[in-house]
Amino acid sequence: MTSELKNVLKPAVHLCLKNALGVRELLEAARWVFVDQAANELKDAGEKLNVSRLAIMTGLQRPVVKECLENRPVQDPSRFTIRVISTWRNSKKFLGKNKQPKVLSYEGDNSDFAKLVRTVGSDLHPGTILFDLQRLNLVDVSPTGVKLKSKGYITKRDVKKGYEHLARDTEDLMTAVIDNLEWKKGQLPNYHGTTSFDNIDESDLEEIRDWIFDKFSKFHQDVEKHLATYDLDLNPSSKKPGGKRVMMGLYSKTT
């Protein structure tokens, strides 16, 4: 597995080199990731979480494991922000007669915006989510309420958020491929395909890029609307336990 691990690490090392990070920073991050992932696997298996078990699983010394556990970061508000936007766009509770997101009242615990945030199930205060939406320039706030002005969350030139999305998408892609490699029940659980052409003229790239963006955007919106009909936050059901996650990612590279 050494060669495979090297190939998996290449994008991470490229990211480090682009941001003046060296081996020391990579190793520091790897320690935390090992501990965090091992802790999650113990939790998923219903096993007791303790430093000794994590030390055995990761090969790290106990003081290092303890330090990593004590410094596990809190969840980023923008994770919830993305879900808030999706719920706002797809839940009948927050859509007008024209099937467009309503302008929501936002003052007080019983405001429409507070109800939206609670629908997502976040422990964060609605004011925190509203701040994040304003920071990302995704809403207009006025005395009449808060209005969603973006069709979705798109990372533009926010470098930090862009790399956070890269990390999450990379993790999902890798686990999807691993699921396919380990699957033994017949049809593969995850779609994984790539289309590549390597002799296209540079003058045609802009037209191709625009065509891909248009197709992907429409498909993404169709998938979002379809999955929203199954989401139990949007369609509560006492007969279904829920808790499972479905994600779809699209990417293109035209260079």
SVG drawing of the C-alpha trace seen along z (x, -y; Angstrom):
<svg xmlns="http://www.w3.org/2000/svg" viewBox="-49 -49 58 59">
<polyline fill="none" stroke="black" stroke-width="0.4" points="0.0,0.0 3.0,-2.3 2.8,-3.4 -0.9,-3.9 -0.4,-6.1 2.2,-8.2 -0.3,-8.8 -3.0,-9.8 -0.7,-12.2 0.4,-14.0 -2.5,-16.5 -2.0,-17.2 1.7,-17.8 0.9,-20.0 -1.4,-22.0 1.3,-22.4 3.9,-23.6 1.5,-26.1 1.0,-27.6 4.6,-27.5 3.9,-24.5 6.5,-21.9 6.8,-18.3 6.5,-19.5 3.1,-21.0 2.0,-18.0 3.0,-15.6 1.3,-17.8 -1.9,-17.7 -1.6,-13.9 -1.4,-13.3 -4.6,-15.1 -6.3,-13.4 -5.2,-9.9 -6.6,-10.5 -9.8,-12.1 -10.5,-9.4 -9.7,-6.6 -12.0,-8.3 -14.8,-8.4 -14.4,-4.7 -14.6,-3.7 -17.7,-5.8 -19.3,-4.3 -18.6,-0.8 -20.1,-1.6 -16.8,-1.1 -15.4,-3.0 -13.2,-6.0 -10.0,-6.2 -6.4,-7.3 -4.9,-3.8 -7.1,-2.4 -6.4,-5.4 -2.6,-5.1 -2.7,-1.5 -4.8,-2.2 -2.7,-5.2 0.8,-4.3 1.1,-7.6 2.3,-8.1 -0.4,-8.7 0.6,-12.3 0.3,-13.1 -3.1,-11.4 -4.3,-13.3 -3.2,-16.6 -5.0,-15.9 -8.2,-15.0 -8.1,-18.2 -7.7,-20.3 -10.4,-18.8 -11.9,-21.8 -15.6,-22.8 -17.7,-22.5 -17.5,-25.4 -20.6,-27.5 -20.4,-27.4 -21.1,-23.7 -24.5,-24.6 -24.8,-27.6 -24.8,-25.4 -27.6,-23.3 -29.6,-26.4 -29.5,-27.6 -30.6,-24.2 -33.5,-24.0 -34.5,-27.6 -34.6,-26.8 -36.4,-23.4 -38.7,-23.3 -42.3,-24.3 -42.4,-26.1 -39.9,-28.7 -41.1,-29.0 -43.6,-31.5 -46.5,-30.9 -44.0,-31.4 -41.9,-28.6 -39.0,-31.0 -37.4,-31.4 -39.5,-33.8 -38.2,-36.9 -37.9,-35.9 -38.3,-37.8 -35.1,-37.5 -35.6,-39.2 -36.2,-37.0 -36.3,-33.3 -39.7,-32.9 -38.7,-34.6 -39.0,-32.8 -35.2,-32.7 -34.8,-31.2 -37.3,-28.5 -35.3,-27.8 -32.1,-27.3 -33.8,-25.0 -35.2,-23.0 -31.6,-22.2 -31.0,-21.0 -28.0,-23.2 -27.0,-24.0 -25.7,-27.3 -27.5,-30.5 -29.5,-31.9 -27.5,-35.1 -24.3,-33.2 -25.7,-31.7 -27.1,-35.1 -23.6,-36.6 -22.1,-33.9 -24.6,-34.5 -23.9,-38.2 -20.2,-37.6 -20.5,-35.5 -22.7,-38.1 -25.5,-35.6 -28.4,-37.6 -29.8,-41.1 -31.0,-42.2 -33.5,-45.1 -36.3,-46.1 -38.7,-43.9 -36.6,-40.8 -33.7,-38.7 -33.7,-37.8 -31.7,-35.0 -30.0,-36.4 -27.9,-33.4 -29.1,-30.2 -26.6,-28.3 -23.3,-28.4 -20.4,-29.0 -16.9,-29.6 -15.4,-32.4 -12.2,-34.0 -12.4,-33.0 -9.3,-30.9 -9.9,-29.4 -13.4,-28.3 -12.2,-27.0 -9.7,-24.7 -12.2,-23.6 -14.6,-22.6 -11.6,-20.9 -10.9,-18.8 -14.5,-17.7 -15.0,-16.9 -11.7,-15.0 -12.7,-12.9 -16.1,-12.1 -14.5,-11.1 -11.9,-8.9 -14.4,-7.1 -16.7,-6.6 -14.0,-4.9 -12.9,-2.8 -16.6,-1.7 -16.6,-0.5 -13.3,1.4 -14.6,3.2 -18.2,3.7 -19.2,7.4 -23.0,7.2 -23.4,6.9 -24.0,3.5 -21.5,0.8 -22.9,-1.7 -21.3,-4.8 -21.0,-6.3 -17.4,-7.2 -16.6,-8.2 -14.2,-10.5 -14.2,-11.9 -10.9,-13.2 -9.7,-14.6 -6.1,-15.8 -5.9,-17.5 -8.3,-20.5 -7.3,-23.9 -7.0,-26.7 -9.3,-28.9 -12.2,-26.5 -11.7,-26.2 -13.9,-29.1 -16.9,-27.8 -16.4,-24.3 -16.1,-25.7 -19.4,-27.7 -21.2,-24.6 -20.0,-22.4 -21.0,-25.0 -24.5,-25.3 -25.1,-21.5 -23.6,-20.8 -25.6,-23.6 -28.9,-22.4 -28.2,-18.8 -27.0,-19.8 -30.3,-21.7 -32.3,-18.7 -30.5,-16.4 -30.9,-18.8 -34.7,-19.1 -35.0,-15.3 -33.0,-14.5 -34.9,-17.2 -38.1,-15.1 -36.4,-12.3 -34.8,-14.5 -36.5,-14.0 -35.6,-17.5 -37.9,-18.8 -40.3,-15.9 -40.6,-14.6 -41.7,-11.0 -42.2,-9.1 -41.8,-5.8 -38.3,-6.4 -35.2,-6.8 -33.1,-8.7 -29.5,-9.6 -28.0,-8.5 -26.1,-10.8 -26.2,-11.1 -23.9,-13.5 -23.1,-14.2 -20.2,-16.2 -19.4,-17.5 -16.1,-18.9 -14.4,-19.9 -10.9,-20.9 -10.3,-22.8 -6.6,-23.6"/>
</svg>
